[in-house]
Amino acid sequence: MNFEQYFSISADPYYFAALAVDFILLFAMLVLVRKLFGRSVGGVDTTAELAENDNHAFGISLGGATVALAIVFAGVASGDVATSLAIEAAFILGYGVLGIAMLMCTRWIFDKIVFPGIDLKQMILQGNIAAGILDGGNMVATAAVIYGVFSWISGDWLTGVGLVIGMFVVTQMLLVLVSRYRTIVFAKRNQGRVFAKAIEDGNAALALRFAGFQIGAALAISSAGKLVNFQEDGQIMLSIAAWVVSALVLLAAIILLTALTEKVVLYGVPVAREVDAQSNYGVAAVEAGAYIGLGLIIVTLLG
């Protein structure tokens, strides 16, 4: 029987050996997320926070970090295997560590640039559920974009690393724009109220809606690579410029679609009152689900 006639994977033993190497390395890095996460929040013991202090906000944030790392690692593992197991291991380990560093960096950007007036890490340690949802959602959104970048870029390892770092900076700027847009919308709906203050007061429903919008927008942005062919041989910068333009168009599209969806799906529901003022989890969940669903539809249609 011809194995490859019935199955879409290779029957070559080397292929399975490379898969085993990938899984072992990525699983080991994923297991380490608890210790890395505890240190990044403030040098806390994750076991104590979860089991002794019953810190639900910390658990939500850690859950978001775990999902985010899994998404990033999926992007790292995508593509063809290297010509040797040593090269494959170095590639996976190098990009895996880079992905972890990017997620740690995006937490700093989110805390210091998007919400400079509040300390999200400290709020998480104090058990603020809203802060935990914001933090976890931001990391998942960033991971979705990183996955798209990893899947789009090709070429040698050294060039790829430089491009990934450069594209990470660009995508973080786009996600900052997304965040700023939502805070402005909140202020307009609520007579100038400050979004960060509402989070500090514990409006977890507001954080849930925000996270859903951010993830949906990130999914749309991650699809930019499906519209642009990555070009090497001196045309890399042109490819990146085309990717950025495509990402901006998709971002504008998701903003318009989410505004329309909100009016259709929640017709007759005063969302500003229910979510912004009364912290209605049900309404916020519907909005967040609709936003993420739109992002997934865009990914599927462009796939």
BAFI-3210 file (N, C-alpha, C; in Angstrom, 3 decimals, decimal comma, padded with zeros to 6 digits):
// residues 303
n [1|2|3|4|5|6|7|8|9|10|11|12|13|14|15|16|17|18|19|20|21|22|23|24|25|26|27|28|29|30|31|32|33|34|35|36|37|38|39|40|41|42|43|44|45|46|47|48|49|50|51|52|53|54|55|56|57|58|59|60|61|62|63|64|65|66|67|68|69|70|71|72|73|74|75|76|77|78|79|80|81|82|83|84|85|86|87|88|89|90|91|92|93|94|95|96|97|98|99|100|101|102|103|104|105|106|107|108|109|110|111|112|113|114|115|116|117|118|119|120|121|122|123|124|125|126|127|128|129|130|131|132|133|134|135|136|137|138|139|140|141|142|143|144|145|146|147|148|149|150|151|152|153|154|155|156|157|158|159|160|161|162|163|164|165|166|167|168|169|170|171|172|173|174|175|176|177|178|179|180|181|182|183|184|185|186|187|188|189|190|191|192|193|194|195|196|197|198|199|200|201|202|203|204|205|206|207|208|209|210|211|212|213|214|215|216|217|218|219|220|221|222|223|224|225|226|227|228|229|230|231|232|233|234|235|236|237|238|239|240|241|242|243|244|245|246|247|248|249|250|251|252|253|254|255|256|257|258|259|260|261|262|263|264|265|266|267|268|269|270|271|272|273|274|275|276|277|278|279|280|281|282|283|284|285|286|287|288|289|290|291|292|293|294|295|296|297|298|299|300|301|302|303]
n.u [000,840|000,526|001,536|001,514|-000,399|-002,856|-002,665|-001,916|000,540|004,110|005,789|008,329|010,777|012,452|010,920|009,027|010,762|011,683|009,290|008,942|011,110|010,397|007,984|008,824|010,594|008,936|006,881|008,276|009,031|006,512|005,642|007,269|006,064|004,603|006,503|007,983|005,972|005,184|007,461|007,499|005,253|005,800|007,661|006,326|005,061|003,576|002,037|001,240|-000,267|-002,376|-003,475|-003,392|-003,841|-006,018|-006,263|-008,091|-007,881|-005,165|-005,021|-006,640|-005,135|-002,752|-003,792|-004,431|-001,837|-000,782|-002,381|-001,678|001,095|000,941|-000,284|001,683|003,780|002,644|002,790|005,557|006,213|005,095|005,397|008,091|010,301|013,694|016,933|018,440|018,293|019,536|019,664|016,951|016,143|017,564|016,376|013,650|013,960|015,228|013,368|011,218|012,040|012,300|009,623|008,516|009,884|008,797|006,128|006,449|007,405|005,235|003,459|004,649|004,498|001,716|001,031|002,562|002,362|-000,177|-001,965|-000,910|-001,599|-002,370|-001,426|-001,263|-000,132|000,138|-002,520|-003,518|-002,234|-003,601|-005,996|-007,798|-010,181|-010,898|-008,495|-006,979|-008,344|-007,975|-005,151|-004,674|-006,207|-004,859|-002,376|-003,154|-004,186|-001,864|-000,342|-001,818|-001,295|001,495|001,654|000,585|002,604|004,875|004,011|003,972|006,502|009,455|012,595|016,171|017,373|018,633|017,973|015,232|014,788|015,445|013,484|011,130|011,330|011,264|008,717|007,206|007,394|005,980|003,421|002,752|002,386|000,073|-001,732|-001,720|-003,009|-005,527|-006,293|-006,322|-008,387|-010,642|-010,720|-011,258|-013,796|-015,200|-015,004|-016,466|-018,996|-019,615|-019,680|-017,039|-015,776|-013,012|-011,463|-009,488|-009,883|-012,344|-011,636|-009,894|-011,740|-012,894|-014,572|-015,283|-016,793|-016,576|-013,853|-013,869|-015,305|-013,557|-011,247|-012,249|-012,738|-010,134|-008,830|-010,325|-009,697|-006,942|-006,878|-007,868|-005,835|-003,715|-004,249|-003,234|-000,962|-001,962|-002,829|-000,651|002,242|005,250|008,264|011,575|015,045|015,859|013,430|012,197|011,496|009,515|007,598|006,968|005,901|003,628|002,326|001,754|000,008|-002,100|-002,798|-003,733|-005,975|-007,549|-007,874|-009,387|-011,635|-012,541|-013,202|-015,359|-017,140|-017,530|-018,848|-021,207|-022,136|-022,596|-024,831|-026,691|-026,691|-027,113|-029,450|-031,540|-030,557|-029,173|-026,028|-024,055|-025,056|-025,564|-023,088|-020,928|-021,782|-023,269|-021,911|-022,595|-022,163|-023,248|-024,122|-021,667|-020,235|-021,585|-020,983|-018,138|-017,862|-018,997|-017,188|-014,772|-015,671|-016,095|-013,439|-012,441|-013,958|-012,964|-010,315|-010,818|-012,119|-010,086|-008,242]
n.v [-001,198|002,190|004,558|007,399|007,861|007,716|009,227|012,541|013,135|012,694|009,540|009,224|008,309|010,269|012,559|012,106|011,966|014,588|015,868|014,893|016,074|018,773|018,817|018,053|020,130|022,437|021,773|021,659|024,336|025,456|024,390|025,763|028,210|028,957|029,542|031,591|033,450|034,088|035,417|037,603|039,039|039,899|038,520|036,500|033,515|031,178|028,967|029,552|031,874|030,863|028,610|029,102|031,846|032,105|033,670|034,801|036,592|036,494|033,862|033,966|035,711|034,212|032,000|033,211|033,835|031,276|030,205|032,065|031,566|028,970|029,469|031,058|029,177|027,351|028,769|028,918|026,231|025,723|025,089|023,756|021,042|021,198|020,450|018,860|017,298|018,714|021,335|021,778|021,657|023,851|025,909|025,788|026,158|028,673|030,439|029,922|030,927|033,579|034,172|033,977|036,102|038,204|038,175|038,838|041,372|042,650|042,780|044,678|046,929|047,197|047,753|050,044|051,876|051,762|051,829|053,869|055,141|053,392|050,507|047,554|045,049|045,151|045,445|042,996|041,290|042,103|040,968|041,950|041,270|042,398|043,569|041,254|039,999|041,886|041,783|039,062|038,870|040,706|039,434|037,105|038,276|039,509|037,207|036,011|037,735|037,496|034,812|034,966|036,479|034,784|032,706|033,930|035,012|034,016|032,415|032,593|031,730|033,791|036,182|035,943|036,215|038,912|040,145|039,252|040,490|043,184|043,260|042,693|045,044|046,754|045,559|045,823|048,551|048,764|047,344|048,982|051,174|050,024|049,628|052,266|053,276|051,911|052,909|055,559|055,395|054,463|056,705|058,616|057,504|057,709|060,264|061,340|059,720|057,898|055,129|053,504|054,054|052,862|050,200|049,978|050,237|047,812|046,839|044,166|043,197|045,178|044,923|042,363|042,729|044,517|042,903|040,944|042,467|043,280|040,826|039,957|041,994|041,547|039,022|039,682|041,425|039,614|038,238|039,629|038,727|036,849|038,220|039,300|038,421|037,144|038,569|038,013|038,747|041,538|042,831|042,903|045,020|046,250|044,273|044,228|046,812|046,557|044,636|046,043|048,030|046,390|045,295|047,582|048,186|045,910|046,233|048,578|047,572|045,628|047,235|048,725|046,618|045,497|047,571|047,634|045,032|045,084|046,754|045,190|042,526|043,080|044,557|047,056|046,817|048,695|049,108|050,737|051,416|048,894|047,445|049,315|050,818|049,109|046,732|044,305|041,040|039,216|040,648|041,752|039,414|038,498|040,556|040,366|037,761|038,092|039,894|038,394|036,309|037,618|038,227|035,630|034,835|036,533|035,577|032,978|033,456|034,713|032,746]
n.w [000,000|-000,840|001,261|001,238|-000,618|000,589|002,869|004,048|005,069|005,242|004,802|005,539|007,891|008,997|008,943|010,981|013,116|013,194|013,824|016,407|017,738|017,479|018,964|021,571|022,309|022,077|023,827|026,227|026,535|026,750|029,157|030,868|031,068|033,336|035,372|034,119|033,736|036,342|037,250|035,517|036,258|038,803|040,285|041,687|043,304|041,373|042,083|044,704|044,234|042,687|044,083|046,870|047,383|045,804|043,483|041,069|038,961|038,348|037,473|035,149|033,565|033,352|032,014|029,560|028,724|028,380|026,287|024,337|023,998|022,978|020,524|019,284|019,198|017,471|015,114|014,905|014,478|012,026|008,509|006,422|007,417|008,652|007,132|008,787|012,030|014,066|013,079|012,815|015,516|016,561|015,120|015,966|018,730|018,813|017,539|019,186|021,703|020,923|020,371|022,955|024,188|022,736|023,566|026,259|025,909|024,692|026,787|028,390|026,721|026,497|029,128|029,787|027,651|026,329|028,531|030,496|032,845|034,818|036,787|035,540|036,190|038,979|039,657|038,825|040,624|042,848|042,454|040,540|038,310|035,846|034,962|034,636|032,518|030,466|030,185|029,518|027,137|025,504|025,127|023,739|021,416|020,382|019,931|017,877|015,755|015,569|014,847|012,246|011,032|011,303|009,648|007,222|006,519|004,832|003,949|004,825|008,151|009,684|008,334|008,562|011,344|011,830|010,259|011,485|013,993|013,198|011,988|014,198|015,692|013,996|013,996|016,665|016,833|015,316|016,939|019,165|018,066|017,684|020,350|021,297|019,756|020,806|023,423|022,925|021,754|023,977|025,690|024,231|024,289|026,939|028,099|028,331|030,213|031,605|030,224|031,428|034,121|034,585|034,319|036,446|038,449|038,286|036,190|034,678|032,553|030,625|030,084|028,965|026,575|025,325|025,051|023,324|021,005|020,421|019,891|017,683|015,839|015,672|014,474|011,968|011,077|011,018|008,723|006,634|005,332|003,609|001,468|000,309|-001,407|-000,160|-000,972|-001,868|-002,574|-002,738|-002,672|-000,282|001,484|000,000|000,031|002,752|003,035|001,430|002,928|005,283|004,327|003,475|005,954|007,287|005,735|006,224|008,955|009,059|007,820|009,657|011,803|010,795|010,239|012,768|014,078|012,610|013,098|015,844|015,984|014,678|015,779|018,463|018,460|019,701|022,254|024,798|024,740|025,834|028,316|029,489|029,427|029,825|032,050|033,770|033,865|032,461|031,924|030,117|027,803|027,090|026,499|024,228|022,432|022,371|021,368|018,825|017,676|017,623|016,050|013,592|012,934|012,574|010,381|008,385|008,272|007,330|004,837|003,410|003,376]
ca.u [000,000|001,254|001,123|001,257|-001,563|-004,041|-002,433|-001,305|001,842|005,174|006,095|009,763|011,053|013,063|009,822|008,463|011,796|011,663|008,078|009,194|011,999|009,585|007,029|009,524|011,106|007,834|006,162|009,121|008,920|005,158|005,582|007,992|005,349|004,190|007,599|008,290|004,861|005,263|008,546|007,173|004,238|006,379|008,428|005,443|004,958|002,306|001,256|000,635|-001,294|-003,516|-004,075|-003,492|-004,484|-007,216|-006,260|-008,726|-007,338|-003,872|-005,283|-007,127|-003,990|-001,869|-004,451|-004,225|-000,431|-000,597|-002,981|-000,863|002,324|000,587|-000,509|002,998|004,523|002,042|003,394|006,966|006,320|004,535|006,390|008,857|011,343|015,050|017,657|018,996|017,587|020,216|019,210|015,532|016,063|018,038|015,357|012,484|014,346|015,496|012,123|010,379|012,513|011,954|008,192|008,306|010,370|007,835|004,946|006,826|007,539|003,913|002,859|005,226|003,923|000,309|000,960|003,206|002,030|-001,627|-002,598|000,166|-002,095|-002,650|-000,438|-002,022|000,479|-000,221|-003,950|-003,700|-001,837|-004,632|-007,199|-008,717|-010,549|-010,874|-007,093|-006,558|-008,929|-007,265|-003,800|-004,749|-006,688|-003,800|-001,365|-003,734|-004,243|-000,500|000,060|-002,478|-000,572|002,811|001,431|000,461|003,920|005,702|003,523|004,160|007,912|010,279|013,997|017,118|017,055|019,111|017,119|013,897|014,742|015,402|012,184|010,116|011,440|010,764|007,276|006,609|007,269|004,891|002,135|002,445|001,845|-001,305|-002,540|-001,871|-004,064|-006,784|-006,609|-006,672|-009,708|-011,680|-010,810|-011,916|-015,214|-015,749|-015,119|-017,555|-020,263|-019,818|-019,437|-015,656|-015,202|-011,727|-011,539|-008,582|-010,493|-013,389|-010,948|-009,391|-012,902|-013,272|-015,600|-014,763|-017,557|-015,943|-012,582|-014,187|-015,624|-012,313|-010,384|-012,841|-012,478|-008,701|-008,518|-010,921|-008,879|-005,653|-007,102|-007,971|-004,491|-002,857|-004,571|-002,624|-000,010|-002,672|-003,069|000,647|003,280|006,539|009,266|012,969|015,897|015,845|012,080|011,630|010,860|008,284|006,650|006,526|005,033|002,350|001,683|001,237|-001,165|-003,163|-003,216|-004,525|-007,270|-008,285|-008,218|-010,518|-012,791|-013,047|-013,818|-016,671|-017,984|-017,921|-019,854|-022,457|-022,576|-023,114|-026,173|-027,588|-026,767|-027,658|-030,439|-032,432|-029,880|-028,322|-024,767|-023,305|-025,572|-025,454|-021,689|-020,081|-022,256|-023,799|-021,010|-023,402|-021,294|-023,927|-024,032|-020,249|-019,835|-022,138|-020,167|-016,804|-017,995|-019,243|-015,940|-013,843|-016,250|-015,800|-012,028|-012,278|-014,548|-011,995|-009,211|-011,280|-012,388|-008,831|-007,381]
ca.v [000,000|003,460|005,322|008,799|007,949|007,822|010,170|013,786|013,307|011,873|008,277|009,233|008,295|011,541|013,505|011,853|012,329|016,050|016,218|014,581|017,126|019,993|018,694|018,023|021,469|023,371|021,394|022,050|025,786|025,752|024,040|026,796|029,480|029,328|030,189|032,845|034,366|034,553|036,405|038,813|039,790|040,550|037,563|035,774|032,057|030,933|028,000|030,271|032,779|030,124|027,657|029,614|033,157|032,021|034,891|034,481|037,491|035,944|032,657|034,365|036,251|033,084|031,227|033,927|033,681|029,899|030,117|032,886|030,842|027,841|030,019|031,431|027,954|026,774|029,490|028,515|024,864|025,611|025,100|022,537|020,701|021,506|019,331|018,001|017,449|019,756|022,616|021,881|021,970|025,223|026,784|025,789|026,751|030,093|031,161|029,775|031,908|034,896|034,342|034,251|037,464|039,140|038,245|039,599|042,765|043,229|043,075|045,954|047,966|047,338|048,350|051,356|052,788|051,803|052,243|054,351|055,698|052,344|049,431|046,328|043,940|045,285|045,202|041,541|040,710|042,470|040,207|042,684|040,405|043,186|043,688|039,942|039,774|042,766|041,278|037,810|039,142|041,372|038,449|036,247|039,089|039,622|035,891|035,787|038,505|036,873|033,590|035,361|036,909|033,585|031,926|034,699|035,241|032,874|032,781|032,002|031,935|035,083|037,209|035,770|036,770|040,367|040,534|038,994|041,551|044,405|043,142|042,748|046,463|047,299|045,024|046,414|049,884|048,570|046,950|050,186|051,946|049,347|049,913|053,687|053,440|051,450|053,819|056,783|055,052|054,414|058,072|059,287|056,918|057,875|061,654|061,616|058,826|057,312|053,663|052,903|054,192|051,846|048,928|050,049|050,041|046,400|046,513|043,028|043,076|046,117|044,303|041,230|043,269|045,078|041,784|040,331|043,335|043,259|039,537|039,966|042,867|040,879|037,964|040,334|041,902|038,459|037,739|040,485|037,926|036,070|039,109|039,766|037,395|037,563|038,637|038,174|039,289|042,988|043,387|042,626|046,222|046,460|043,283|044,684|047,967|046,038|043,954|047,075|048,624|045,379|045,198|048,773|048,028|044,893|046,827|049,478|046,729|044,983|048,285|048,997|045,436|045,333|048,598|047,171|043,822|045,482|047,298|044,139|041,423|043,575|045,591|047,391|046,697|049,862|048,505|051,675|051,314|047,530|047,030|050,375|051,297|048,062|045,567|043,153|040,051|038,567|041,522|041,848|038,149|038,468|041,470|039,790|036,622|038,607|040,475|037,307|035,596|038,378|038,028|034,263|034,810|037,157|034,621|031,867|033,912|035,027|031,561]
ca.w [000,000|-000,893|002,441|000,919|-001,481|001,432|003,953|003,583|005,702|004,679|005,476|005,824|009,345|009,399|009,165|012,306|014,090|013,283|014,568|017,813|018,237|017,590|020,064|022,856|022,613|022,271|025,052|027,360|026,688|027,198|030,576|031,610|031,061|034,694|036,092|033,437|033,958|037,721|037,351|034,763|036,978|039,969|041,051|042,599|043,176|040,687|042,856|045,829|043,720|042,172|045,021|048,232|047,380|044,951|042,682|039,799|037,939|037,979|036,692|033,825|032,843|033,051|030,969|028,306|028,340|027,923|024,959|023,437|023,676|022,118|019,180|018,745|018,898|016,272|014,005|014,825|013,967|010,686|007,433|006,163|008,386|008,211|006,517|009,831|013,302|014,842|012,549|013,162|016,941|016,741|014,544|016,844|020,009|018,612|017,289|020,377|022,686|020,380|020,582|024,377|024,434|022,153|024,435|027,437|025,472|024,435|028,083|028,833|025,865|026,864|030,465|029,896|026,559|026,115|029,792|031,366|034,100|035,802|036,849|035,325|036,918|040,390|039,750|038,710|041,913|043,816|042,143|039,674|037,189|034,616|034,547|034,174|031,191|029,524|029,979|028,780|025,792|024,748|024,727|022,700|020,196|019,873|019,437|016,593|014,746|015,428|014,072|010,852|010,545|011,161|008,513|005,984|006,202|004,426|003,756|005,766|009,565|010,168|007,733|009,118|012,692|011,707|009,718|012,503|014,997|012,578|011,814|015,531|016,037|013,174|014,451|017,971|016,562|014,866|018,093|019,991|017,414|017,998|021,746|021,412|019,145|021,729|024,570|022,441|021,619|025,337|026,196|023,526|024,732|028,380|028,521|028,663|031,230|031,228|030,149|032,424|035,451|034,674|034,556|037,814|039,307|038,220|035,193|033,921|031,308|029,702|029,695|028,098|025,246|024,784|024,649|022,144|019,853|020,127|019,271|016,354|014,996|015,458|013,484|010,660|010,719|010,718|007,388|005,607|004,562|002,598|000,340|-000,212|-001,549|000,390|-002,036|-001,453|-003,639|-002,837|-002,647|001,036|002,020|-000,758|000,541|004,074|002,818|000,931|004,056|006,194|003,680|003,543|007,356|007,600|005,063|006,974|010,249|008,802|007,504|010,877|012,626|010,212|010,382|014,178|014,380|012,001|013,794|017,160|015,812|014,191|016,735|019,734|018,141|020,796|023,551|025,055|025,178|026,679|029,676|029,992|029,619|030,360|033,360|034,642|033,808|032,064|031,296|029,007|026,628|026,724|025,890|022,870|021,621|022,200|020,464|017,475|017,175|017,308|014,915|012,372|012,621|012,047|009,035|007,480|008,108|006,493|003,473|002,733|003,373]
c.u [000,878|000,725|000,699|000,089|-002,827|-003,889|-001,658|000,053|002,849|005,384|007,571|009,998|011,665|011,988|009,249|009,472|011,824|010,431|008,270|010,081|011,216|008,676|007,719|009,992|009,974|007,049|006,957|009,028|007,535|004,999|006,241|007,216|004,942|005,284|007,944|007,213|004,905|006,336|008,182|006,124|004,822|007,128|007,601|005,502|003,585|001,421|000,536|-000,489|-002,552|-004,236|-004,280|-004,228|-005,780|-007,370|-006,797|-008,180|-005,995|-004,058|-005,761|-005,980|-003,018|-002,475|-004,294|-002,803|-000,168|-001,160|-002,137|000,419|002,043|000,361|000,805|003,788|003,956|002,602|004,844|007,104|005,784|005,649|007,141|009,910|012,708|015,745|018,316|018,258|018,214|019,754|017,740|015,360|016,484|016,998|014,166|012,804|014,540|014,230|011,166|010,751|012,166|010,469|007,860|008,724|009,393|006,597|005,251|006,910|006,170|003,187|003,364|004,615|002,482|000,165|001,450|002,778|000,521|-002,353|-001,541|-000,311|-002,388|-001,563|-001,182|-001,455|000,077|-001,707|-004,262|-003,349|-002,855|-005,967|-008,216|-008,987|-010,464|-009,452|-006,579|-007,081|-008,228|-005,898|-003,812|-005,201|-005,632|-002,758|-001,889|-003,791|-002,859|-000,029|-000,557|-001,747|000,809|002,707|001,351|001,793|004,835|005,304|003,819|005,623|008,609|011,712|014,898|016,822|017,426|018,260|015,724|013,762|014,629|014,049|011,074|010,136|010,893|009,252|006,549|006,403|006,094|003,538|001,755|001,884|000,381|-002,214|-002,725|-002,975|-005,442|-007,234|-007,041|-008,074|-010,807|-011,815|-011,491|-013,422|-015,885|-015,972|-016,281|-018,920|-020,617|-019,392|-018,022|-015,053|-013,935|-011,822|-010,702|-009,167|-011,589|-012,789|-010,428|-010,524|-013,472|-014,356|-015,076|-015,510|-016,952|-014,618|-012,804|-014,501|-014,376|-011,411|-010,916|-012,589|-011,014|-008,302|-009,098|-010,117|-007,532|-005,780|-007,184|-006,597|-003,596|-003,091|-003,923|-001,656|-000,658|-002,953|-001,781|001,622|004,601|007,598|010,653|013,746|015,715|014,474|011,388|010,890|009,553|007,201|006,082|005,570|003,649|001,593|001,040|-000,015|-002,351|-003,701|-004,089|-005,915|-008,144|-008,722|-009,402|-011,791|-013,381|-013,707|-015,226|-017,636|-018,439|-018,975|-021,210|-023,019|-023,189|-024,548|-027,172|-027,798|-027,418|-028,640|-031,386|-031,805|-028,978|-026,966|-023,960|-023,763|-025,277|-024,013|-020,879|-020,479|-022,627|-022,982|-021,774|-022,531|-021,939|-023,819|-022,588|-019,770|-020,348|-021,309|-018,799|-016,844|-018,197|-017,957|-014,947|-014,349|-015,988|-014,344|-011,783|-012,862|-013,591|-010,819|-009,609|-011,492|-011,108|-007,901|-007,403]
c.v [001,252|004,371|006,732|008,975|008,218|008,852|011,379|014,055|012,357|010,594|008,179|009,254|009,596|012,585|013,342|012,182|013,842|016,526|015,984|015,642|018,414|019,933|018,757|019,421|022,452|023,058|021,816|023,554|026,185|025,468|025,131|028,112|029,908|030,084|031,538|033,886|034,938|035,615|037,701|039,661|040,507|039,593|036,749|034,274|031,749|029,952|028,681|031,186|032,028|029,317|028,199|030,954|033,179|033,275|034,575|035,347|036,973|034,701|032,970|034,881|035,145|032,198|031,881|033,779|032,286|029,704|030,884|032,167|029,667|028,314|030,389|030,193|027,239|027,454|029,108|027,155|024,710|025,660|023,782|022,315|021,000|020,249|018,416|018,277|018,547|021,142|022,841|022,281|023,410|026,226|026,916|026,479|028,258|030,903|031,049|030,789|033,326|035,182|034,668|035,682|038,504|039,285|039,013|041,095|043,408|043,531|044,422|047,098|048,255|048,079|049,790|052,355|052,905|052,309|052,728|054,842|054,676|051,275|048,097|045,152|043,973|045,009|043,712|040,862|041,011|041,786|040,911|041,858|041,149|043,315|042,358|039,638|040,627|042,203|040,003|038,019|039,796|040,377|037,506|037,001|039,216|038,311|035,602|036,511|037,890|035,591|033,913|035,774|035,710|032,791|032,615|034,782|033,942|033,357|032,166|032,462|033,331|036,224|037,164|036,378|038,292|040,861|040,353|040,091|042,867|044,400|043,183|044,201|047,078|046,840|045,562|047,818|049,783|048,207|048,110|051,075|051,359|049,686|051,360|053,934|053,041|052,376|055,131|056,556|055,042|055,822|058,807|058,780|057,302|059,246|061,887|060,755|058,173|055,785|053,019|052,970|053,150|050,466|048,879|049,817|048,628|046,035|045,410|042,828|043,986|045,537|043,136|041,694|043,813|043,961|041,103|041,145|043,264|041,953|039,469|040,814|042,222|039,760|038,551|040,803|040,741|037,899|038,554|039,698|037,085|036,896|039,525|038,605|037,927|037,469|038,831|038,883|040,791|043,622|043,171|043,838|046,530|045,496|043,724|045,874|047,518|045,335|044,975|047,710|047,659|045,258|046,383|048,695|047,030|045,418|047,768|048,679|046,112|046,006|048,593|047,830|045,229|046,358|048,186|045,970|044,147|045,979|046,223|043,060|041,855|044,719|045,806|047,301|047,915|049,417|049,438|051,580|049,933|047,129|048,096|050,785|050,167|046,773|044,266|042,160|039,415|039,371|041,614|040,579|038,036|039,364|040,876|038,612|037,056|039,173|039,389|036,511|036,297|038,198|036,654|034,146|035,410|036,227|033,503|032,302|034,199|033,834|030,812]
c.w [000,000|000,208|002,064|-000,036|-000,664|002,550|003,435|004,229|005,087|005,497|005,841|007,333|009,847|009,711|010,558|013,410|014,288|014,051|016,063|018,457|018,454|018,809|021,423|023,256|022,902|023,538|026,287|027,604|027,182|028,691|031,430|031,753|032,465|035,436|035,466|033,719|035,370|037,899|036,654|035,469|038,189|040,868|042,017|042,325|042,575|041,458|044,013|045,354|043,309|043,248|046,431|048,289|046,569|044,097|041,279|038,661|037,434|037,098|035,291|032,971|032,441|031,966|029,610|027,799|027,786|026,521|023,940|023,030|022,754|020,682|018,521|018,339|017,679|015,027|013,799|014,149|012,551|009,648|007,333|007,248|007,788|007,685|007,533|011,137|014,158|014,393|012,908|014,629|017,206|016,246|015,492|018,167|019,876|018,421|018,477|021,448|022,228|020,585|022,025|024,709|023,894|023,026|025,720|027,108|025,264|025,742|028,597|028,037|026,267|028,187|030,471|028,827|026,356|027,352|030,784|032,729|035,175|035,726|036,754|036,127|038,398|040,596|039,661|040,030|043,005|043,523|041,274|038,407|035,859|034,079|034,009|032,783|030,142|029,170|029,149|027,347|024,922|024,269|023,645|021,373|019,564|019,274|018,073|015,467|014,499|014,601|012,577|010,249|010,322|009,912|007,192|005,561|005,832|004,229|004,801|007,186|010,037|009,627|008,338|010,498|012,653|011,221|010,747|013,559|014,447|012,423|013,161|015,950|015,283|013,702|015,830|017,811|016,128|016,041|019,072|019,409|017,718|019,420|021,937|020,857|020,128|022,942|024,173|022,296|022,990|025,876|025,537|023,987|026,170|028,893|029,048|029,756|030,706|031,304|031,250|033,826|035,644|034,930|035,989|038,808|039,206|037,237|034,265|032,604|030,240|029,188|028,737|026,684|024,565|024,263|023,396|020,891|019,447|019,427|017,859|015,379|014,673|014,431|012,080|010,181|010,318|009,327|006,282|004,732|003,489|001,348|-000,354|-000,270|-001,010|-000,701|-001,442|-002,568|-003,828|-002,784|-001,293|001,588|001,294|-000,280|001,889|003,941|002,341|002,046|004,992|005,613|003,754|004,966|007,754|006,964|005,821|008,337|010,107|008,543|008,765|011,790|012,113|010,426|011,826|014,588|013,826|012,754|015,148|017,053|015,396|015,252|018,045|019,502|019,329|022,177|023,761|025,624|026,084|028,126|030,265|030,312|030,340|031,780|034,310|034,627|033,518|031,280|030,058|027,725|026,145|026,029|024,458|021,952|021,339|021,225|019,027|016,871|016,761|016,106|013,602|011,946|012,010|010,636|008,020|007,217|007,156|005,038|002,705|002,653|002,071]
res [m|n|f|e|q|y|f|s|i|s|a|d|p|y|y|f|a|a|l|a|v|d|f|i|l|l|f|a|m|l|v|l|v|r|k|l|f|g|r|s|v|g|g|v|d|t|t|a|e|l|a|e|n|d|n|h|a|f|g|i|s|l|g|g|a|t|v|a|l|a|i|v|f|a|g|v|a|s|g|d|v|a|t|s|l|a|i|e|a|a|f|i|l|g|y|g|v|l|g|i|a|m|l|m|c|t|r|w|i|f|d|k|i|v|f|p|g|i|d|l|k|q|m|i|l|q|g|n|i|a|a|g|i|l|d|g|g|n|m|v|a|t|a|a|v|i|y|g|v|f|s|w|i|s|g|d|w|l|t|g|v|g|l|v|i|g|m|f|v|v|t|q|m|l|l|v|l|v|s|r|y|r|t|i|v|f|a|k|r|n|q|g|r|v|f|a|k|a|i|e|d|g|n|a|a|l|a|l|r|f|a|g|f|q|i|g|a|a|l|a|i|s|s|a|g|k|l|v|n|f|q|e|d|g|q|i|m|l|s|i|a|a|w|v|v|s|a|l|v|l|l|a|a|i|i|l|l|t|a|l|t|e|k|v|v|l|y|g|v|p|v|a|r|e|v|d|a|q|s|n|y|g|v|a|a|v|e|a|g|a|y|i|g|l|g|l|i|i|v|t|l|l|g]
***
